[in-house]
Amino acid sequence: MELTAGVTTELSGAEITVRCLQEEGVEFIFGYPGGAVLPLYDELFKQEKVKHILVRHEQAAVHGADAYARSTGKVGAVLVTSGPGVTNAVTGIATAHMDSIPMVIVTGQVPTHAIGLDAFQEVDTVGITRPCVKHNFLVKDVKDLAVTMKKAFYLAATGRPGPVLVDIPKDVQTTKTAYFYPQSVTMRSYNPVIKGHSGQIKKAIHLLMEAKRPMTYTGGGIVLGNASAELTQLVRTLGFPCTNTLMGLGGYPASDPQFVGMLGMHGTYEANMAMQNCDVLLAIGARFDDRVIGNPKHFFQEDRKIIHVDIDPSSISKRVRVDVPIVGDVREVLQEMNRQLAAAKERPDPAAVKAWWTQIEQWKSRDCLKYDRTSKIIKPQFVMEKLYELTKDMDLFLTSDVGQHQMWAAQFYKFEKPRRWINSGGLGTMGVGLPYALGVQLAYPDATVACVTGEASIQMCIQELSTAKQYRLPVKIVNLNNRYMGMVRQWQQFFHGNRYAESYMDALPDFVKLTESYGHVGMRIDRPEDVEPALKEAFSRKNDLVFMDFITDQTENVFPMVPGGKGLSEMILV
Amino acid sequence: MENEPGALSRVAGLFSARGYNIESLTVAPTEDPSLSRMTVVTSGSDDVIEQITKQLNKLVDVVKVVDLSDGDHIERELMLVKVRASGKDREEMKRMAEIFRGRIVDVTDKAYTIELTGTGSKLDAFLEALEQGVILETVRTGASGIGRGERILKVQ
């Protein structure tokens, strides 16, 4: 706010919004124009600090901002118009909400005097998105706009992160008022706990020392909380096994001998058996999701003590009763744990831990991820293994769509660092893969970015190949084409008597021609001996988007599998 | 909770989305006009009540949550009942109202409207005590509650 001899600078709501985005250090805003946001687009046009990324469908705008946030840890930003703009964005918003991703979505709305009168392109944005955002605001008075934007960014990034929506009616965008951006904001109704209770932490350490068969179970919270280094230190000091959920991959280095693989519905045999049979479980930044623990009754039949560290109190004891709950920021809590551990005189019983590791090694020897390496048809697992071998020193960012390919990527690609594995875990939204890759590539223009997908998923946001061309984003698309919605087909095979209802992908396009029509490079690979050369060729092309259409074995299933309703140790194995 | 538009919707939406049961709900501004106070009557196991409390606290608009049934408290609800009261039934109806310490707030030669306050169970008992077919219309506010003694729900 500038005051010159009693004259205050007045800015329009649209100008204020753009200024707020600048103040918050927003680099990219992903969006699509429309009537209700024209004043905002006008202001974006007049400046250069915030770069707008034009997508081809609002769903992709939200996915792009989502991936930007997942890969950088910053708050993503989206701008869409009212009505259909909002409804198209809902899938993306719900995806971000389920995985607790920080982002601010600015939506246009019809003018305040028209709200509730079924105006053109009007929907009850705040009503529709209420269940799938962390919070939302409808700004009815331009005087509240700057504070609301500040609150939105604050809410999105703190505590358990999440998407926050700010709905701005068109007349609010054009009305002028004095502009003042608050340096900070406090909300009496919102005070996330940061520091963990040191008494609880002490109890936890004590339990861990007494453990005979300990297990560390960590999830997306480690990634969101930037606590990977602290976790690694803790696990290495304790000498315990560590497993990650799908969302937590990369939180602990996968090549480390103490890593037992991902756990859960498609986790490794050793990870699931260790989880089921442990006597002390240290859960950090994970929420005991149904994909992870299987049948809760079965999980509970074992006598074990559970320590649960999470920033969200409602996550604790939601599905599973725990013995030592610790509410707090995971990094702060882990730092305190490491401190107490260093000062503690007790250490876990080395003989017991050794015996436990012997048992784990025995489970590992089952080689649960093995597949037929002599096949003349390309095995999807083979493609993933080759991808890993070739890119493991490139610090690759790997995004994924949803389905069997996602599970094979999670099983076969070893992630050493957090924020390299970008996928939709909670909502399992097909179509995210390509827009996710674009969002990551924008965040890291010099990085190597690949997207693993299936022919069903990739078609859901295929129009974003145009966005990739516009912004010259040379992502590499690894399409595992088995001409089926693989995961659906697998369930139909196992549980519905091979009745493949609507899971066959009919009328597929020629992906090579399709990619080329968008101005990119396409390849079709249908022999195992061509896989490695194709990958090498693709990754050598630093300036091209390359679509590799791998024609894979239609009969492959993801193993191990914990069927719905079954316990963790009741896996179907290959 | 903050006295903001949408706050009530958020709470109602939370209950319906998570499948929690709302038996009654009442809300109004407090002596501090920026805050409103909501009283919800719900039922469930201890685990469910714990989750409800945590999920409510998670809502950005909600400032503080208290489980009144955790301790001594006073519960009051208001009911207006329109009853048939003609001829010799009038005396009986008047007596019923007195017994339950209700007040007759509207009179016609065929009907009385009785205002009654008390716990939910007292109101239920009154309706039970009335003869079949005598009740023309009822409207209840839902229960409001307050802690006993020095127990105060206040925002610092």
Interface residues (C-beta under 8 A of the other chain):
Chain A: V126 G127 R130 P131 K134 H135 L138 L155 M187 R188 S189 Y190 D312 P313 S314 S317 K318 R321
Chain B: M1 E2 P5 G6 S9 R10 G13 A17 D47 E50 Q51 K54 Q55 N57 K58 V60 D61 V62 V63 V155
